[in-house]
Amino acid sequence: MISSFSISIILFLAFSVTIDFMNHTLTPLQPWTADISVISPEDTCSVKAEFIEELQQNLAVKNVYGRMFAYNVPVIVNGEEKVVDLISYEDMQFDWAKDYVLSGSLEKAQSESNTGLIVFEPQNDIEVGNVITLNLNGSQADMEIVGMLSDCPFNNRQDVGKLICSEDTFRKLTGETDYSIIDIQLSQNATENDVNEIHRLVGSQYTFSDERMGNSNTRGAYYCFGLFIYGFLVLIALITLFNIINSIAMSVVAKMKQYGVFRAIGLSNRQLAKMIIAEASTYAITGTICGSVLGIVCNKILFSKLITYKWGDAWSVPLVQLGIIIVVVAIAVILAVRNPIKKLEKTSIVDIISVQ
């Protein structure tokens, strides 16, 4: 019986890791997701910076932000040659990145020149505190890595790191002033005419990418996947609840004749109730301790394999999930002992002894 209680708790804690996995993999729900992107067709810094101010005046635009890219920049770190993509962030993007800081200082990269953030990748060995030398336009410049992020809006490229800095640092290092891409988030009441007006404003010389349909489809996938995950966790909790209630009820029925003998030799209903409560509590407490310990171990292993290895997030004890399943067990025990105790109180000694 203790094992059956433990297995339910282990399943609940282990499967809860999929919630973090889902939140990492389905990126269109991240704060930086754009509805429309204006992209330089040559992947150069050629999208005019003036568009930012003009688009900010448009009532159909909720947020607009640009990024500058320098691709395949050779760098030297710890005596080794590597390749990175240098990317600029403005204040809004730095603010979004606060939830993805693994270590170091985001504010330092935002305010100080020649500092940057590295994005975690399993194959990347650049660490916070390293000073790297960038080769840009035939000249070299040093940059201190002051922080590490677990995630960013850009896809990984094989053996190419992602280095993020402020716009001032990027312009100082490269001499560029315009953007490689401008992302636009639309307000809820934006219409197709508003989108067409934005397209006319930026012109046809840039790649105009409308991601609204793709974002909508992925949101639908997120909700379906989320319904499955949360539904399965609720199902595990309900199985735990009914398993405990049924197991304790069967245990009481199996010992009904013994309880009758105890009544016959002078035990009161109150004392019998305490016996049933003590037995149920022993099963629940022991099962909870065993299940919690093994469940936390499984949770840590799965988190390391699914989350930490890919995004670098540090594991922590799942206190919320642990608290939920412990509350479920406690409620189950309370419900489980009520009916057997009432049944014992209403049944005569003769009837109890003659049950078997």
GULUM-106638 format. One record per residue (C-alpha): residue in three letters; z, y, x. Coordinates in steps of 0.02 Angstrom, whole numbers, padded with zeros to 5 digits, always signed. Layout:
ALAZYX;...
REM end
This chain:
MET+00000+00000+00000;ILE+00039+00117+00144;SER-00132+00077+00218;SER-00220+00120+00056;PHE-00132+00289+00050;SER-00177+00320+00233;ILE-00361+00279+00212;SER-00381+00408+00075;ILE-00303+00543+00183;ILE-00408+00493+00334;LEU-00569+00502+00231;PHE-00522+00673+00162;LEU-00483+00749+00333;ALA-00633+00669+00419;PHE-00761+00718+00288;SER-00699+00898+00280;VAL-00785+00930+00448;THR-00952+00931+00357;ILE-00905+01098+00278;ASP-00907+01183+00449;PHE-01067+01091+00494;MET-01151+01152+00335;ASN-01099+01332+00365;HIS-01173+01327+00540;THR-01337+01242+00501;LEU-01392+01336+00344;THR-01416+01507+00425;PRO-01493+01610+00283;LEU-01319+01641+00217;GLN-01266+01720+00381;PRO-01235+01909+00372;TRP-01383+01952+00483;THR-01514+01863+00377;ALA-01661+01978+00342;ASP-01770+01987+00186;ILE-01913+02070+00279;SER-01953+02080+00464;VAL-02074+02196+00553;ILE-02123+02109+00714;SER-02223+02159+00865;PRO-02375+02042+00870;GLU-02372+02038+01061;ASP-02182+02010+01070;THR-02164+02177+01159;CYS-02057+02330+01124;SER-02191+02416+01020;VAL-02115+02436+00845;LYS-02076+02621+00831;ALA-01891+02664+00830;GLU-01928+02806+00707;PHE-01952+02677+00570;ILE-01764+02646+00569;GLU-01723+02823+00511;GLU-01863+02824+00383;LEU-01813+02657+00308;GLN-01630+02709+00297;GLN-01684+02843+00174;ASN-01764+02714+00059;LEU-01652+02671-00089;ALA-01724+02494-00095;VAL-01658+02459+00080;LYS-01479+02399+00097;ASN-01474+02377+00287;VAL-01601+02401+00425;TYR-01577+02360+00608;GLY-01686+02331+00759;ARG-01682+02225+00915;MET-01770+02241+01082;PHE-01821+02085+01178;ALA-01862+02049+01358;TYR-01922+01870+01368;ASN-01908+01748+01513;VAL-01809+01863+01625;PRO-01769+01779+01794;VAL-01585+01790+01838;ILE-01476+01730+01980;VAL-01300+01670+01939;ASN-01185+01581+02061;GLY-01330+01565+02181;GLU-01440+01474+02055;GLU-01601+01538+01976;LYS-01610+01533+01787;VAL-01711+01611+01646;VAL-01641+01709+01499;ASP-01702+01812+01352;LEU-01621+01984+01355;ILE-01586+02049+01180;SER-01513+02213+01118;TYR-01386+02234+00978;GLU-01339+02393+00887;ASP-01169+02429+00808;MET-01198+02334+00645;GLN-01250+02176+00737;PHE-01101+02188+00854;ASP-00990+02201+00700;TRP-01067+02042+00627;ALA-01043+01953+00793;LYS-00853+01974+00786;ASP-00834+01813+00687;TYR-00929+01715+00820;VAL-00836+01766+00978;LEU-00778+01614+01076;SER-00702+01709+01221;GLY-00706+01877+01308;SER-00724+02054+01240;LEU-00856+02107+01115;GLU-00803+02289+01123;LYS-00831+02296+01311;ALA-01011+02237+01294;GLN-01037+02363+01155;SER-00971+02515+01247;GLU-00991+02486+01435;SER-01153+02488+01532;ASN-01219+02336+01625;THR-01112+02215+01525;GLY-01171+02078+01409;LEU-01131+01927+01302;ILE-01197+01752+01331;VAL-01232+01636+01183;PHE-01156+01464+01199;GLU-01276+01320+01230;PRO-01228+01143+01285;GLN-01343+01150+01437;ASN-01293+01326+01488;ASP-01163+01344+01626;ILE-01153+01535+01629;GLU-00973+01583+01593;VAL-00872+01737+01550;GLY-00833+01833+01708;ASN-00994+01787+01798;VAL-01097+01929+01871;ILE-01282+01891+01857;THR-01429+01976+01942;LEU-01579+02013+01832;ASN-01755+02036+01898;LEU-01838+02163+01784;ASN-02002+02252+01820;GLY-01990+02211+02004;SER-01814+02280+02025;GLN-01644+02198+02021;ALA-01489+02245+01921;ASP-01318+02166+01904;MET-01237+02128+01737;GLU-01063+02064+01703;ILE-01040+01932+01569;VAL-00892+01994+01467;GLY-00899+01878+01318;MET-00972+01721+01239;LEU-01037+01696+01061;SER-01049+01532+00967;ASP-01204+01581+00868;CYS-01339+01713+00848;PRO-01495+01739+00740;PHE-01617+01666+00866;ASN-01678+01489+00892;ASN-01643+01400+01055;ARG-01782+01380+01181;GLN-01774+01239+01306;ASP-01685+01292+01466;VAL-01688+01477+01417;GLY-01521+01564+01391;LYS-01487+01707+01271;LEU-01407+01864+01343;ILE-01354+02003+01224;CYS-01316+02183+01272;SER-01305+02354+01193;GLU-01459+02460+01161;ASP-01405+02585+01294;THR-01391+02447+01424;PHE-01559+02372+01375;ARG-01648+02540+01386;LYS-01565+02578+01551;LEU-01620+02411+01625;THR-01797+02403+01554;GLY-01846+02582+01515;GLU-01903+02529+01341;THR-01861+02638+01190;ASP-01945+02550+01043;TYR-01903+02385+00959;SER-01978+02211+00964;ILE-01923+02178+00786;ILE-01848+02276+00642;ASP-01756+02175+00509;ILE-01731+02240+00333;GLN-01607+02183+00201;LEU-01657+02239+00027;SER-01542+02298-00111;GLN-01524+02190-00267;ASN-01634+02304-00374;ALA-01780+02308-00251;THR-01950+02273-00329;GLU-02119+02214-00265;ASN-02177+02395-00269;ASP-02035+02439-00150;VAL-02088+02300-00032;ASN-02269+02359-00038;GLU-02212+02537-00002;ILE-02117+02476+00152;HIS-02273+02381+00207;ARG-02379+02538+00191;LEU-02250+02638+00289;VAL-02251+02523+00441;GLY-02439+02494+00435;SER-02544+02341+00470;GLN-02531+02342+00661;TYR-02370+02241+00652;THR-02330+02068+00585;PHE-02250+02093+00414;SER-02143+01940+00375;ASP-02074+01920+00199;GLU-01933+01791+00206;ARG-01866+01811+00029;MET-01940+01650-00040;GLY-01885+01546+00109;ASN-01709+01620+00101;SER-01700+01582-00085;ASN-01753+01401-00057;THR-01625+01377+00080;ARG-01488+01455-00026;GLY-01532+01328-00159;ALA-01519+01189-00030;TYR-01352+01261+00027;TYR-01280+01258-00148;CYS-01343+01081-00178;PHE-01272+01021-00013;GLY-01111+01116-00045;LEU-01096+01038-00218;PHE-01114+00866-00140;ILE-00987+00898-00002;TYR-00854+00982-00109;GLY-00886+00856-00247;PHE-00858+00712-00128;LEU-00696+00791-00065;VAL-00637+00811-00246;LEU-00684+00630-00278;ILE-00581+00573-00128;ALA-00433+00676-00191;LEU-00449+00599-00365;ILE-00462+00423-00293;THR-00304+00459-00193;LEU-00217+00522-00350;PHE-00261+00374-00462;ASN-00239+00247-00323;ILE-00059+00303-00295;ILE-00021+00307-00481;ASN-00097+00134-00510;SER-00019+00056-00355;ILE+00156+00114-00395;ALA+00138+00062-00578;MET+00083-00113-00525;SER+00227-00123-00402;VAL+00351-00081-00540;VAL+00274-00208-00659;ALA+00280-00343-00525;LYS+00466-00310-00500;MET+00511-00289-00683;LYS+00615-00449-00689;GLN+00713-00393-00535;TYR+00749-00227-00618;GLY+00811-00322-00771;VAL+00931-00422-00663;PHE+00994-00261-00585;ARG+01023-00191-00760;ALA+01116-00350-00808;ILE+01237-00336-00663;GLY+01281-00157-00704;LEU+01153-00038-00629;SER+01120+00113-00738;ASN+00949+00180-00786;ARG+00981+00326-00670;GLN+01011+00210-00523;LEU+00853+00109-00563;ALA+00754+00270-00573;LYS+00818+00318-00401;MET+00762+00149-00335;ILE+00585+00174-00402;ILE+00578+00352-00336;ALA+00641+00295-00166;GLU+00511+00156-00157;ALA+00368+00271-00209;SER+00426+00408-00089;THR+00435+00283+00054;TYR+00256+00229+00024;ALA+00197+00409+00007;ILE+00290+00482+00156;THR+00246+00339+00273;GLY+00065+00335+00213;THR+00050+00524+00230;ILE+00118+00523+00408;CYS+00004+00381+00463;GLY-00147+00451+00371;SER-00118+00627+00434;VAL-00104+00574+00616;LEU-00259+00463+00611;GLY-00353+00587+00501;ILE-00321+00731+00622;VAL-00383+00623+00765;CYS-00542+00580+00669;ASN-00563+00763+00619;LYS-00551+00818+00801;ILE-00675+00687+00863;LEU-00803+00728+00729;PHE-00780+00915+00753;SER-00809+00896+00940;LYS-00968+00794+00911;LEU-01041+00898+00769;ILE-00979+01075+00800;THR-00904+01104+00972;TYR-01045+01019+01068;LYS-01180+01120+00978;TRP-01098+01289+00946;GLY-00944+01289+01059;ASP-00817+01323+00920;ALA-00641+01273+00969;TRP-00557+01142+00860;SER-00396+01183+00771;VAL-00282+01079+00661;PRO-00356+01079+00483;LEU-00197+01145+00403;VAL-00280+01195+00238;GLN-00359+01025+00210;LEU-00200+00939+00266;GLY-00097+01043+00145;ILE-00215+01005+00001;ILE-00209+00816+00023;ILE-00019+00817+00046;VAL-00001+00914-00117;VAL-00114+00787-00203;VAL-00006+00645-00139;ALA+00154+00733-00196;ILE+00082+00763-00371;ALA+00024+00582-00379;VAL+00199+00517-00336;ILE+00279+00628-00469;LEU+00156+00568-00601;ALA+00167+00387-00543;VAL+00355+00366-00566;ARG+00369+00449-00737;ASN+00297+00313-00850;PRO+00381+00164-00764;ILE+00551+00251-00774;LYS+00526+00293-00959;LYS+00471+00115-00992;LEU+00626+00044-00908;GLU+00739+00160-01009;LYS+00662+00108-01175;THR+00656-00081-01142;SER+00809-00191-01168;ILE+00880-00301-01030;VAL+00827-00460-01120;ASP+00649-00399-01140;ILE+00639-00346-00957;ILE+00702-00514-00893;SER+00584-00609-01009;VAL+00430-00512-00953;GLN+00384-00654-00835;
REM end
